[in-house]
Amino acid sequence: MSDSTQPLSRRGLLIAGGAMASAAVATEKSRALAGEAGGPGAPDGDDDVRRTKIDVHHHFTAPAWVDWAEREGLLRREELQWWARWEADSTLALMDRAGIATAVLNPTMQDRYRSAAQAREGLSVLFGALTDLTHEYPGRFAFLCPVLPDHPEVSTWALRRAVDELGAVGVSVKANYGGVYLGDPSYDRFLAEVDERSGILFTHPLDLPGKPPGSPTVPGIPNFMCDFLLDTTRAAVDLIRAGTLDRYPRLSVVLPHAGGFLPQIATRLEAFGDFCAPPLDASRVRDCLHRFYYDTAGPLAPACTLVTTAGADRILFGTDWPAASAEIIDRFTVPAVETDHAFTDHQRRGIYRDNARRLMPTLPRPAHTRPGPREHAPERPLGAGK
């Protein structure tokens, strides 16, 4: 894949019907997103709901962290993929155009640390950058706390710092670490600490175990096309098999990309659950399927199966920016929710905003933001995504 993405600028590049809007229109739209257009209260009309979406699947690579990591020898800037070149100006332009009032930032590349001391230092840099960003753009961004199963003491410190002190709205973790999935007992300490806080766990897939990172499992098919979805599905089934949701009843788990293949194999799980170890009872499978949350990043395929399996009140809007390009979000991700006949207007309102606010009541309310620098994000092809 190429390191290219369509350049965007925050002011003067709002696209409406293929025409370029003026900076004044961009400013007015930002104010509408902030709830200013209709008065001091939160907007309630259908159009306002479409302009006050909450994006729960938004990748974030802090530029200050990249500077630090390069000095530490953890990366080379020129080798960064497009999704690791996050930039505020193009992000806000995309958010304004897509009607996203608030994005929940999920920090990337937090598995590169060589020692616990380095991990703590790197997370300190990251948390400083996140705090600065949320202060500079009030209400436009919330963030997740990354945890590092390889460094449990650092993860405990990170939860206290980010969740208890800085107001992180949830926790992020990969679907597997070294082939060990989330239902494994080695995660129990970490999950207990999240459950203690009635926390929200956002999972994210990567390559399947057994191959070098980034190496295609099937030549010619990028791993994010199929393997990522299987990684999420395996993590979810492992959580069900291990009884994790029962042991930690205050834990809420968000599955990306509409749960991978999980909704499509729900009946298969119920029918063949006896072959798992320990065996899965069909009623337990159905219960767990209704306890997960699912985001729309991917973009979302027709949602009839997902709504039947989990219920529309468990679906959250997500874009996968910047792994998914602006073109994909404009042409596929937003229309997939907006035009899906499986959703009623009431359900769509929940997906765009209300379900996320119910799940994460501490999410900030947007406020008018200061203008940021007008720089361009690196280019990437239309098909790029994960």
C-alpha positions as CSV (number, residue, x, y, z in Angstrom):
1,M,0.0,0.0,0.0
2,S,1.1,3.5,-0.8
3,D,1.7,6.2,1.8
4,S,-0.7,8.6,0.1
5,T,-3.9,10.3,1.1
6,Q,-6.0,13.1,-0.3
7,P,-4.8,16.4,1.2
8,L,-7.4,18.2,3.3
9,S,-7.4,21.6,4.9
10,R,-9.6,22.6,7.8
11,R,-10.9,25.8,6.3
12,G,-12.1,26.3,2.8
13,L,-12.3,22.6,1.8
14,L,-15.7,21.5,2.9
15,I,-17.1,19.6,-0.1
16,A,-20.9,19.9,-0.6
17,G,-22.4,18.3,-3.7
18,G,-18.9,18.3,-5.3
19,A,-18.5,22.1,-4.9
20,M,-16.0,23.8,-2.6
21,A,-17.5,25.7,0.3
22,S,-16.1,28.9,1.6
23,A,-14.2,29.3,4.9
24,A,-17.3,31.1,6.3
25,V,-19.4,28.0,5.7
26,A,-16.8,25.9,7.3
27,T,-16.8,28.1,10.4
28,E,-20.6,28.1,10.5
29,K,-20.7,24.3,10.3
30,S,-18.1,23.9,13.1
31,R,-20.4,26.1,15.3
32,A,-23.4,24.0,14.4
33,L,-21.4,20.9,15.4
34,A,-20.6,22.6,18.7
35,G,-24.3,23.1,19.4
36,E,-24.2,26.9,18.8
37,A,-26.5,27.2,15.8
38,G,-29.6,26.2,17.7
39,G,-29.0,27.9,21.0
40,P,-27.2,26.8,24.2
41,G,-28.9,23.4,24.5
42,A,-27.9,20.2,22.8
43,P,-29.6,20.0,19.4
44,D,-32.4,17.4,19.1
45,G,-33.6,17.5,15.5
46,D,-32.8,14.7,13.0
47,D,-30.6,17.1,11.0
48,D,-28.7,18.1,14.1
49,V,-28.2,14.5,15.1
50,R,-26.6,13.9,11.7
51,R,-24.3,16.8,12.4
52,T,-23.4,15.7,16.0
53,K,-22.1,12.2,15.4
54,I,-19.7,10.6,17.9
55,D,-16.9,8.6,16.2
56,V,-15.8,5.8,18.5
57,H,-13.3,4.3,16.1
58,H,-10.6,7.0,15.4
59,H,-6.9,6.1,15.3
60,F,-4.5,8.7,16.8
61,T,-0.7,8.9,16.5
62,A,0.4,11.9,18.5
63,P,3.1,13.9,16.6
64,A,4.9,14.7,19.9
65,W,5.0,10.9,20.6
66,V,6.4,10.3,17.1
67,D,9.2,12.8,17.9
68,W,10.0,11.0,21.1
69,A,9.8,7.5,19.6
70,E,12.2,8.5,16.8
71,R,14.7,9.8,19.4
72,E,14.4,6.5,21.2
73,G,15.0,4.5,18.1
74,L,11.5,2.9,18.1
75,L,10.6,4.1,14.6
76,R,11.8,5.9,11.6
77,R,9.6,8.8,10.5
78,E,10.0,8.2,6.8
79,E,8.8,4.6,7.2
80,L,5.5,5.5,8.9
81,Q,2.4,4.3,7.2
82,W,-0.4,6.8,6.3
83,W,-2.5,5.9,9.3
84,A,0.4,6.9,11.6
85,R,0.5,10.5,10.2
86,W,-2.3,12.0,12.2
87,E,-2.7,15.8,11.8
88,A,-5.3,18.0,13.5
89,D,-6.2,20.2,10.6
90,S,-7.2,17.5,8.1
91,T,-8.9,15.5,10.9
92,L,-11.1,18.4,11.8
93,A,-12.0,19.1,8.2
94,L,-13.1,15.4,7.8
95,M,-15.0,15.6,11.0
96,D,-16.9,18.7,10.0
97,R,-17.8,17.3,6.6
98,A,-18.9,14.0,8.0
99,G,-20.9,15.6,10.8
100,I,-18.7,14.3,13.6
101,A,-18.9,16.4,16.7
102,T,-16.6,14.3,18.9
103,A,-14.0,11.7,18.0
104,V,-12.8,9.1,20.6
105,L,-9.0,8.8,20.0
106,N,-7.4,5.3,20.1
107,P,-3.6,5.7,20.3
108,T,-1.6,3.6,17.9
109,M,1.8,1.9,18.0
110,Q,1.9,1.4,21.8
111,D,3.3,-2.1,21.6
112,R,6.9,-1.0,20.6
113,Y,8.4,-0.3,24.0
114,R,11.5,-2.3,24.9
115,S,11.2,-2.0,28.7
116,A,8.7,-1.0,31.4
117,A,10.6,2.2,32.1
118,Q,10.5,3.2,28.4
119,A,6.8,2.3,28.2
120,R,6.0,4.6,31.2
121,E,8.0,7.4,29.6
122,G,6.3,7.0,26.2
123,L,2.8,6.8,27.8
124,S,3.6,10.0,29.7
125,V,4.5,11.8,26.4
126,L,1.3,10.4,24.9
127,F,-0.9,11.5,27.8
128,G,0.6,15.0,27.7
129,A,-0.2,15.2,24.0
130,L,-3.8,14.0,24.5
131,T,-4.4,16.5,27.3
132,D,-3.0,19.3,25.2
133,L,-5.3,18.3,22.3
134,T,-8.5,18.1,24.3
135,H,-7.7,21.5,25.9
136,E,-7.0,23.1,22.5
137,Y,-10.2,21.8,20.9
138,P,-12.8,21.5,23.8
139,G,-15.3,18.8,23.3
140,R,-14.1,17.7,19.8
141,F,-11.9,14.9,21.2
142,A,-12.0,12.2,23.9
143,F,-9.5,9.5,24.3
144,L,-8.8,5.9,25.3
145,C,-6.1,4.6,27.6
146,P,-3.9,2.0,25.9
147,V,-2.8,-0.9,28.1
148,L,0.3,-3.1,27.7
149,P,-0.2,-6.7,28.8
150,D,3.5,-7.3,28.6
151,H,4.0,-4.7,31.3
152,P,1.2,-5.2,33.9
153,E,2.6,-2.7,36.4
154,V,2.8,0.0,33.7
155,S,-0.8,-0.8,32.7
156,T,-2.0,-0.4,36.3
157,W,-0.2,3.0,36.4
158,A,-1.6,4.0,33.0
159,L,-5.2,3.2,34.1
160,R,-4.8,5.4,37.2
161,R,-3.2,8.2,35.3
162,A,-5.4,8.2,32.2
163,V,-8.8,7.0,33.5
164,D,-8.8,8.1,37.1
165,E,-7.0,11.5,36.7
166,L,-7.2,12.6,33.1
167,G,-10.7,11.4,32.2
168,A,-10.1,8.8,29.5
169,V,-13.5,7.4,28.5
170,G,-12.3,3.8,28.0
171,V,-9.4,1.4,27.5
172,S,-7.9,0.1,24.3
173,V,-6.3,-3.4,23.8
174,K,-5.4,-5.6,20.8
175,A,-7.5,-8.7,20.1
176,N,-4.4,-10.8,20.7
177,Y,-0.9,-10.4,22.0
178,G,1.5,-13.1,20.6
179,G,-1.4,-15.4,19.8
180,V,-2.9,-15.1,23.3
181,Y,-6.5,-13.9,23.0
182,L,-8.6,-11.9,25.5
183,G,-10.3,-14.8,27.3
184,D,-6.9,-16.2,28.5
185,P,-6.4,-16.1,32.3
186,S,-3.3,-13.9,31.8
187,Y,-5.6,-11.0,31.1
188,D,-7.5,-11.4,34.4
189,R,-5.6,-8.8,36.4
190,F,-6.1,-6.2,33.8
191,L,-9.7,-7.0,33.2
192,A,-10.4,-6.9,36.9
193,E,-9.0,-3.4,37.1
194,V,-11.1,-2.3,34.2
195,D,-14.2,-4.0,35.7
196,E,-13.5,-2.2,39.0
197,R,-14.0,1.1,37.2
198,S,-17.1,-0.1,35.3
199,G,-14.9,0.4,32.3
200,I,-15.3,0.2,28.5
201,L,-12.9,-2.0,26.6
202,F,-12.3,-1.2,23.0
203,T,-10.6,-4.1,21.1
204,H,-8.8,-3.8,17.8
205,P,-7.5,-6.5,15.5
206,L,-4.2,-6.9,13.8
207,D,-2.5,-9.7,11.9
208,L,-3.4,-13.2,12.8
209,P,-0.8,-15.2,14.9
210,G,1.9,-17.2,13.2
211,K,3.1,-14.8,10.5
212,P,5.6,-11.9,10.7
213,P,3.9,-8.6,11.2
214,G,2.6,-7.1,8.0
215,S,3.2,-10.3,6.0
216,P,0.0,-11.3,4.0
217,T,-1.5,-14.6,5.1
218,V,-2.7,-15.0,1.5
219,P,-0.6,-13.4,-1.2
220,G,-2.4,-10.6,-2.9
221,I,-5.0,-10.1,-0.1
222,P,-4.1,-7.5,2.5
223,N,-4.5,-8.8,6.0
224,F,-6.9,-6.0,7.0
225,M,-9.4,-7.2,4.3
226,C,-10.2,-10.6,6.0
227,D,-7.7,-11.5,8.7
228,F,-8.5,-8.5,10.9
229,L,-12.2,-9.5,10.9
230,L,-11.2,-13.0,11.9
231,D,-8.9,-11.7,14.7
232,T,-11.9,-9.8,16.2
233,T,-14.2,-12.8,15.8
234,R,-11.7,-15.1,17.6
235,A,-11.3,-12.6,20.4
236,A,-15.1,-12.3,20.9
237,V,-15.6,-16.1,20.8
238,D,-12.8,-16.6,23.3
239,L,-14.4,-14.1,25.7
240,I,-17.6,-16.0,25.4
241,R,-16.0,-19.4,25.8
242,A,-14.0,-18.3,28.9
243,G,-17.0,-16.7,30.6
244,T,-15.2,-13.4,30.8
245,L,-18.3,-11.3,30.6
246,D,-19.9,-13.2,33.4
247,R,-16.8,-12.9,35.7
248,Y,-16.5,-9.2,35.0
249,P,-20.2,-8.0,34.7
250,R,-19.4,-4.3,34.8
251,L,-17.1,-4.6,31.8
252,S,-18.4,-3.3,28.5
253,V,-16.6,-4.6,25.4
254,V,-16.8,-2.8,22.0
255,L,-16.0,-4.9,18.9
256,P,-14.8,-3.0,15.8
257,H,-15.9,-3.5,12.3
258,A,-19.4,-4.7,13.3
259,G,-17.9,-7.6,15.3
260,G,-16.0,-9.1,12.4
261,F,-17.7,-12.3,11.4
262,L,-19.4,-12.8,14.8
263,P,-23.0,-11.8,13.8
264,Q,-22.8,-14.1,10.7
265,I,-21.7,-17.1,12.7
266,A,-24.1,-16.6,15.7
267,T,-26.2,-19.6,14.7
268,R,-23.1,-21.7,14.1
269,L,-21.9,-20.9,17.6
270,E,-25.2,-21.9,19.1
271,A,-25.3,-25.2,17.1
272,F,-21.7,-26.3,17.5
273,G,-20.9,-24.7,20.9
274,D,-20.6,-28.2,22.5
275,F,-17.3,-28.7,20.5
276,C,-15.7,-25.8,22.4
277,A,-13.8,-26.3,25.6
278,P,-15.5,-25.7,27.9
279,P,-18.7,-26.4,25.9
280,L,-20.8,-23.4,25.0
281,D,-24.6,-23.4,25.9
282,A,-26.7,-21.8,23.1
283,S,-28.5,-19.5,25.6
284,R,-25.2,-18.2,26.9
285,V,-24.0,-17.5,23.3
286,R,-27.2,-15.5,22.7
287,D,-26.8,-13.6,25.9
288,C,-23.2,-12.6,25.2
289,L,-24.0,-11.5,21.6
290,H,-26.4,-9.0,23.1
291,R,-23.9,-7.8,25.6
292,F,-21.1,-6.7,23.2
293,Y,-21.2,-3.3,21.4
294,Y,-20.3,-3.1,17.7
295,D,-19.0,-0.2,15.7
296,T,-19.8,0.7,12.1
297,A,-16.2,1.2,10.9
298,G,-15.3,-1.0,8.0
299,P,-17.5,0.4,6.4
300,L,-20.7,-1.3,7.7
301,A,-22.3,-3.9,5.5
302,P,-26.1,-4.2,5.4
303,A,-27.0,-4.5,9.0
304,C,-30.1,-6.8,9.2
305,T,-28.1,-9.6,10.7
306,L,-26.3,-7.4,13.2
307,V,-29.6,-5.8,14.3
308,T,-31.2,-9.2,14.7
309,T,-28.2,-10.6,16.5
310,A,-27.3,-7.8,18.9
311,G,-30.0,-5.0,18.7
312,A,-29.6,-1.6,17.2
313,D,-29.0,-0.1,20.7
314,R,-25.6,-1.9,20.8
315,I,-24.3,-0.3,17.6
316,L,-22.0,2.7,17.6
317,F,-20.8,5.0,14.8
318,G,-17.2,4.6,13.8
319,T,-15.1,5.7,10.9
320,D,-11.6,4.1,11.2
321,W,-10.0,7.4,10.3
322,P,-7.2,7.8,9.2
323,A,-6.8,4.2,8.3
324,A,-9.9,4.6,6.2
325,S,-9.5,7.5,3.8
326,A,-11.7,10.6,3.7
327,E,-13.1,9.3,0.4
328,I,-14.1,6.0,1.9
329,I,-15.8,7.7,4.9
330,D,-17.6,10.1,2.6
331,R,-18.6,7.6,-0.1
332,F,-19.2,4.4,2.0
333,T,-19.0,4.7,5.8
334,V,-21.5,7.5,6.3
335,P,-23.9,6.4,3.5
336,A,-23.9,2.8,4.8
337,V,-25.6,3.9,8.0
338,E,-27.7,6.7,6.5
339,T,-29.3,4.6,3.8
340,D,-29.5,1.2,5.5
341,H,-33.1,0.0,5.5
342,A,-32.5,-2.1,8.6
343,F,-32.4,1.1,10.8
344,T,-35.4,3.2,11.8
345,D,-34.8,6.9,12.2
346,H,-34.9,6.4,16.0
347,Q,-32.2,3.6,15.8
348,R,-30.1,5.7,13.5
349,R,-30.2,8.6,16.0
350,G,-28.9,6.1,18.7
351,I,-26.1,4.9,16.4
352,Y,-24.9,8.3,15.6
353,R,-24.9,9.7,19.1
354,D,-27.2,8.5,21.8
355,N,-25.8,4.9,22.2
356,A,-22.3,6.3,22.7
357,R,-23.5,8.9,25.2
358,R,-25.3,6.2,27.2
359,L,-22.3,4.0,27.2
360,M,-19.8,6.8,27.9
361,P,-21.7,9.4,29.9
362,T,-18.5,11.3,30.7
363,L,-18.0,12.2,27.0
364,P,-17.3,15.9,26.7
365,R,-19.8,18.2,25.0
366,P,-18.4,20.1,22.0
367,A,-17.5,23.7,22.3
368,H,-16.4,26.3,19.8
369,T,-12.7,25.6,18.9
370,R,-9.8,27.7,18.1
371,P,-8.5,27.5,14.5
372,G,-5.5,25.2,14.0
373,P,-2.7,25.3,11.5
374,R,-3.7,24.7,7.9
375,E,-1.4,21.9,6.9
376,H,-2.1,19.0,4.6
377,A,-2.2,15.3,5.6
378,P,-0.2,12.9,3.5
379,E,-1.9,11.4,0.5
380,R,-3.2,7.8,0.3
381,P,-5.2,5.8,-2.2
382,L,-9.0,5.5,-2.1
383,G,-8.8,1.8,-1.3
384,A,-6.6,2.2,1.7
385,G,-8.2,1.2,5.0
386,K,-8.2,-1.4,7.7
